[in-house]
Amino acid sequence: MAAGSRAQVRLDSALSSAPTAAERDQLLLEYVRKVDGGEAAVKAPEFEEGLEWVNTDGPLLLHKDLYGKVVVLDFFTYCCINCMHILPDLHALEQKYSSKDGLVVIGVHSAKFPNEKLLQNIQNAVLRYNITHPVVNDADAKLWHELNVTCWPTLIILGPRGNILFTLIGEGQKEKLFSFISVTLKYYKEKGEISDHDIKSKLYRDSLPPSPLLFPGKIAVDNSGDRLAIADSGHHRILITKKNGGILHSIGGPGSGWKDGNFLEASFNSPQGVLMKDSNIYVADTENHVIRKIDLVNEKVSTIAGVGVQGIDREGGKIGTKQSISSPWDLTSGTSDDAEDRILFIAMAGTHQIWALFLEDGKLPKGRNYKKETCICFAGSGNEENRNNSYPHKAGFAQPSGLSLAPEPWTCLFVADSESSSLRSVSLKDGAVKNVVGGERDPLNLFAFGDVDGVGVNAKLQHPLGVAWNKQRGLLYAADSYNHKIKVIDPKTKHCATLAGTGEASNIIGPSFSQATFNEPGGLCVGEHGNVLYVVDTNNHQIKVLDLETQIVSVLPITAKDTVDAVLPVKPKKASRRPKTATAVRLSPLAVSSGLTLQFILKIALPDGAKLTEGAPSFWELSAEDHEYLLEGQKINGEIADLDNVPDITFTVPAPVQTDDFVLSINVYLYFCNKNDNTCLMKEISFKQPLELRNKDQGMFSKVELSFSF
């Protein structure tokens, strides 16, 4: 433990038995006083010179630039699903406390895999996960070792003089994190040691041009082979295209959310796995922790599993929409008797398991019968391991991220098990889990990776994310993501070889398989009667097409009738007219209860001589990032034609609310011209309203005035 610590062990024990919040805060205050000064104080080492930084205007120094700040050091590596799970907690923390309040979060990227040490790959991860705080590349893990960090994720909280206060290990620590920060900020503010100076920041995402695709995750082809479904993860949308790349439908995006409804209303949050079955598309909506169904006939999106927040259940058994799940990453379907549409299998990366969602009544291998819509664990103990076993619930996976079903004679699921750097199989006849290639025999060793062609465990992969079965050729293909290659495996002999890619992370189209390059390919599927392999080249923001007959590589052109539609999803036109920067107005926290309706009253004064532009209608939108399910069924946007007559914006707190606090954003987008100097401007004002849930009755209505003057 980096910070301390027997003292923190005693603190944790005392906190667990303290009956009230006031008593817990008092214990925290006494602890901070004790470790703040004197012999008990331990200072964190300074950031080493020459380290690479992301989201800053230059290197930061802990004891200079961050002096006077409470600093949260987030030790993470971007492949780690547990590290991804705490990002919403950190984002919520940053929404509640800004740098002006004295809080700064610093991501310390300490890589597991060699591929993760490269600055460009860390920059891509920062974009993919929408990380907006500074990130430093601790490539040689020097800071990791100096602070005695032992696992990902680890949070270390520092006081304003760089003194180490707390350590939090693992995910699921939001309540503690918020309590620790609240008490720490209050303590140091009362001592006059908190500084409100800004730190030098520069978001990496602001320097990049737009792209038709942004970090696409997975791809699927329909039964006819004429249509493709693409998870355009970075744009939070699903694209349905012709096989030549022409867009038929764009569903969701450009921002994240969780909303069912028609194609114009629906929203997703970093979707990954997609599966096309006749007129339906099933989606692993990863960061919403739900499974969605897209009905192409009625053009509707619905949720069929998950509750919208991360679950910790490792067994399941509830009806889909009542069953919490965790970071679903890929999907396939089938059963042991070739009834392909009966069971939806889910690579549940968050709990390191394979789950099953029954689309019709049915049963699992050697299991009992289950009713339609039941969602249950099929294989995996939930322990992060590379453990094979004849009994599926005694086997262990390590962040399974790709699935493909192989019918007779194999009758199994093939699994890309990313953190063990292996491909595994799960029998649909008896549930037995076996190694195919990669990894090693020690189930606890998750560091057996490399880039070696060979047989069985003698072959080495590096964090594979995708797998696809070619029934016409009897071969298995894998997206060997961190080796930037596509591998081909003969499951009969367990021989694994490089099919395409030089191993260099770049973007050379070809022309041949041996000359083409990729950058962390994340998914693939087989089309054209087994003669074509579609590869999602994630960090190159492309779909590459591999012709297995001619061994020529090409890029699928993503095109639409309107060039704007090729970059942005089909949404109300106002979404594409948003200003790029926003003025944030932070409001005082407000206690609310379920059933309470908030009425927000806009009071915005334009500069003298200015008026709204009629040709570009202004509008407002509601958002509740990381908690978009709270907006289900409510009006979330509206036009603004006259600032003197804007209808009240309302939000009703639903029931149940599965969080103690969240931030509601009321974003106002204004387009106006000033006749005095003949200038026309686009401005966004983002009112941030922190809400704290209370059980007591708060009344029927509460009015909040949103005031701003230019």
Secondary structure by P-SEA (a helix, b strand, c coil): cccccaaaaaaaaaaaacccaaaaaaaaaaaaaaaccccccccccccccccccccccccccccccccccbbbbbbcccccaaaaaaaaaaaaaaaacccccbbbbbbbccccccccccaaaaaaaaaaaccccbbbccccaaaaaaaccccccbbbbbccccccccccccccaaaaaaaaaaaaaaaaaaacccccccccccccccccccccccccccccccccccbbbbccccccbbbbbcccccccccccccbbbbbbcccccbbbccccbbbbcccbbbbccccccbbbbbbcccbbbbbcccccccccccccccccccccccccccccccccccccccbbbbccccccbbbbbbcccccccccccccccbbbbcccccccccccccccccbbbccccbbbbbcccccbbbbccccccbbbbbbcccbbbbbcccccccccccccccccccccccbbbcccccccccccccbbbbccccccbbbbbcccccbbbbcccccccccccccccccbbbcccccccccccccbbbbccccccbbbbbcccccbbbbbccccccccccccccccccccccccbbbbbbbcbbbbcccbbbbbbbbcccccccccccccccbbbbbbcccccccccccccccccccccccbbbbbbcccccccbbbbbbbbbbbbbbccccccbbbbbbbbbbbbbbccccccbbbbbbcccc
